[in-house]
Amino acid sequence: MSDILLWAAIGILALILLMLIVKISLLRKAAEEIRRGFEERLKEDTNTLIDISSRDRYMRSLAAAVNTQLRRLRIQSLRYQQGDRELKNAVTNISHDLRTPLTAIFGYLDLLEQEEKSESAQRYTAIIRNRSEMMAQLTEELFRYSVILAGEEELSPEPVALGQILEESIAAFYTVLSQRGIVPRIRIPEEKIWRTLDRSALSRVFSNILHNAVKYSYKDLEISLSKTGEIVFSNEAHGLNSVQAGRLFDRFYTVESGRKSTGLGLSISRTLVERMGGDIRAEYREGRLYLYILFPETSP
């Protein structure tokens, strides 16, 4: 009798254990369905909610709670996208509308500069000219930045030799670099490094970085291109720190010494590099600023 009771108890325990294993397996399956569904809905622009095969009321309650948060996240995302579009349109319209009065200001300044003026009036006129040019530069960069962000400027990828575009960009800055007493040290391999990129966008990236280097470097500038396709710009930057270096690509951010800067040049460069499938980052080490640009290898 005792043997029968023992085997009965063992059978019941085995059955309970089997049921627990099945239950845990079903719960794990439901949890995996929720995880996978959550990831997919974050990646996709869809209103489809998470559905699970489990009938367990706790897991279905969890799925319902996740769906509630997904609905809220979707609403917030739509609001953000709408606000972002409105902001971009506003920036585009404002920068466009500013061009007309700025053109008139420059026209009247040209006429005013032809008139006989006192020394004080000449000084004030020069100040007005300087501030107007700064305003025109900011307006143009705002317009260009909003167009790039909105994706209205289509890229036309083609096989380009990185070294060639880099050399052309440096040559275009030769006069400006010479005026600042900067003699760049350039290392470009003889072997051509090919990437499929937009030529104009790549030139703008290099131009913006060189423009930044001209303003902030201490008469030194190193530019290198490796066979892996990584471009490195480095210069002394004693007034900088690692925190500021990490923010250089933020729009409208300028370091203390760059109050005359719009703070958009490097942000535009980052946007263009990322649109072309590349990566750009900044580091600050031992008094030097390093800007790294890397494009994945592609066929010519």
PyMOL commands that set and color helices and strands:
alter all, ss='L'
color gray80, all
select helices_A, chain A and resi 2-43+57-113+119-149+162-172+174-179+199-216+242-246+256-258+265-275
alter helices_A, ss='H'
color red, helices_A
select strands_A, chain A and resi 157-161+185-187+194-198+222-225+230-236+279-285+288-294
alter strands_A, ss='S'
color yellow, strands_A
deselect
rebuild
show_as cartoon
